[in-house]
Amino acid sequence: MDEMKMRFLIVDDDKNIRRLCVTIGSSLGFDCVEAESAEAALNDIDVHSPDIILADLMMPNMTGIDFLEQVKKLLPRTEVAIMTGHGSIESAVRAMKMGAYDFITKPFRIDELKLLLQRMEEKVQLVAENQFLRERVSAEMELNGIIGSSAKIQDVLRMVARLKDTRTPVLITGESGTGKELVARAVHYHGALAKRPFVAVDCGSLVPTLIESELFGYEKGAFTGAMRSKEGLFQAASGGTIFLDEIGELPLEMQAKLLRVLQEKEVRPVGSNNKVKVDVRVIAATNRDLEAAYRDGEFRKDLFFRLNVVTIHMPSLRERKSDIPTLVHWFLDKYAPKQMVQVSSEAMKCMLNYEWPGNVRELENCIERAVALGTDNLLDVADLPPAMHLGREHQAGAVEPQLSGSDLEELEKATIQRVFEQVRGDKVLAGKMLGISRATLYRKLKRYKIGESPERSMSLAVS
């Protein structure tokens, strides 16, 4: 996939200087735009979103210093260099203190400007790459957050692997708290579009009167308060993925407009007569039964079929209770990484018997709370939320659900793995903490292939 062109804006009231800079920028493969004044540049800066700006220091009405200050407020990641024809080193130094990348004195040599622009390009690319790597690491952690060895969660991971390099629309269904956004990010960041934008939109939280302008953008003066043009979320996601969470909450009128965007691959900003092309992959998610919703007239049937090309269903936590021990230890590692927090058998039994209406999100909050409020290194029933105690008391006379042999093995494996890592491979100490003999510990380590090698040991931390 070709990298997007570097966007280069030249701001100078001298037409000849602008033309020379455009020629040089074009020779470097930049997408060049001119502005004859700082005011003109600021008017359209949201539309062009330049990566690199070269601005004259002395311009009518607004100086390069004032322009720089405005740009840094609007586009903090854009690199700005200042041109000065007056040899004013003092002003140039002031500009650099305010965030300018560098300055260049007129008249300048072509190779001198080329070198400056190339260095600015490298800085922009470096910042972008660092941002990408941070997002990629975050996405890796989030994908690892889809923890479990149960059949249903493994089916989800297999679907992620199959869909990551396609542009097929995906509908993710499941109750709140099951991890639908984690799956959407995994599909995006582990595939061909990983370096492109990922924009998440919570359709349920958008103000009804502002939904259209948020999604599709607006023109300056389109409504009261629209002081400048602004691109919408679809334009921000162009070339990448837009994740429409809780799609079932969109009003019917907006559903019709969204359908047109998906069919025509273009948006019309509010207050504009012009349409803007967008090329985005759409991943939608819902905790509602959209099929029932369209039959009841609450969701457009044509939009449902447009979105529902491939469906990934996220199982509730009560449908995969065998994953609870693994998830508990995962969240303990997250919230108490250097503490040897153990889980009592009664506490684990309580968590296994609980129905988890809030799913994995509720389990994570439960463990975070227990770590924050706990006073020792044992997570016991008293450390769990009161709602779980009540549920346990109500179920006291009921027959407790039985774990299968494979579920018990997973629990044992996760416990031994966690203790073994906490004591850094000290088998004597691990045996004492687990309350088993050294011979039994050796058998268990061999059976579960724990501690075979550093790489293997690390990989067992996630399923």
CORQUIRA-V717719 format. One record per backbone hydrogen bond with DSSP energy under -0.5 kcal/mol. CO is the residue of the C=O (numbers start at 1). NH is the residue of the N-H. Records with the same first field share a line. If there is no record, write none. Layout:
BEGIN
CO->NH ; NH
END
This chain:
BEGIN
6->8 ; 31
7->51 ; 52
8->33
9->54
10->12 ; 35
11->56
13->15
14->18
15->19
16->20
17->21
18->22
19->23
20->24
21->25
22->26
23->27
24->28
25->28 ; 30
26->29
30->32
31->8
33->10
35->12
37->41
38->42
39->43
40->44
42->45
44->48
45->49
51->79
52->9
53->55 ; 81
54->11
55->83
57->59 ; 64
60->62
63->67
64->68
65->69
66->70
67->71
68->72
69->73
70->74
71->75
75->78
79->53
80->101 ; 102
81->55
82->104
83->57
84->106
87->89
88->92
89->93
90->94
91->95
92->96
93->97
94->98
95->100
96->99
102->82
104->84
109->113
110->114
111->115
112->116
113->117
114->118
115->119
116->120
117->121
118->122
119->123
120->124
121->125
122->126
123->127
124->128
125->129
126->130
127->131
128->132
129->133
130->134
131->135
132->136
133->137
134->138
135->139
136->140
137->141
138->142
139->143
140->144
141->145
143->146
145->147
150->154
151->155
152->156
153->157
154->158
155->159
156->160
157->161
158->162
159->163
160->164
163->166
164->192
169->310
170->172 ; 284
171->173 ; 312
172->286
173->314
175->178
177->360 ; 361
179->183
180->184
181->185
182->186
183->187
184->188
185->189
186->190
188->191
191->194
193->196
197->241
198->200
199->243
201->203 ; 245
202->205 ; 206
203->206
207->210 ; 211
208->211
210->214
211->215
212->216
213->217
214->233
215->234
216->232
217->270
218->230
219->222
223->226
225->227
226->221
230->218
232->236
233->237
235->238
237->240
240->281
241->199
242->244 ; 283
243->201 ; 245
244->247 ; 285
245->203
246->249
247->250
251->255
252->256
253->257
254->258
255->259
256->260
257->261
258->262
259->263
260->264
261->265
265->278
267->269 ; 276
269->272
270->219
276->267
278->280
279->239
281->242 ; 283
282->170
283->244
284->172
285->247
286->174
288->290
289->293
290->294
291->295
292->296
293->298 ; 299
294->297
300->304
301->305
302->306
303->307
304->308
307->309 ; 310
310->171
312->173 ; 314
313->315
316->319
317->320
318->321
320->323
321->324
323->327
324->328
325->329
326->330
327->331
328->332
329->333
330->334
331->335
332->336
336->339
339->341
342->344 ; 379
344->348
345->349
346->350
347->351
348->352
349->353
350->354
356->359
358->361 ; 362
359->363
360->364
361->365
362->366
363->367
364->368
365->369
366->370
367->371
368->372
369->373
370->374
377->342
378->380
379->344
380->383
381->384
385->388 ; 389
386->390
387->391
388->392
389->393
390->394
391->395
393->396
395->398
398->400
404->408
405->409
406->410
407->411
408->412
409->413
410->414
411->415
412->416
413->417
414->418
415->419
416->420
417->421
418->422
419->423
420->425
421->424
423->426
425->427
426->430
427->431
428->432
429->433
430->434
431->435 ; 436
437->441
438->442
439->443
440->444
441->445
442->446
443->447
444->448
445->450
446->449
449->452
453->457
454->458
455->459
456->460
458->461
459->462
END
